[in-house]
């Protein structure tokens, strides 16, 4: 499963009785086309529990429920950016925990392609991190939610000017 590609998933009710995207394995392939026979959730989930447990204990993925989200390549540009930001911020949080101080972050065009909900969550998370963060962007309006909570600079013709 480590080498599974973006197309190695399918929607199935085989394990839980509810449709979900799972990594394609032997059980899912064997049960394909028989979903109408499965009892509803949570009954089917309970019934397949011992099979999943035995498969996990044996280290075999053939009968485990391996749930999957959507492949990053299939996501919109904004969703892909949100995934990347989550990885960067998660790494920064982990480093802060391990070392006792948050790393300095340099985030180029970080606000581009994010909707207002994700942008607000990003700024809140950055502020909670307690790190020194340098963010660049060509659209200063995207950074307005940080007014009063961050220091702004403008760079023009090789000159850096504080924006009040």
Order of alpha helices (4+ residues) and beta strands (2+ residues): beta-beta-alpha-alpha-alpha-beta-alpha-beta-beta-beta
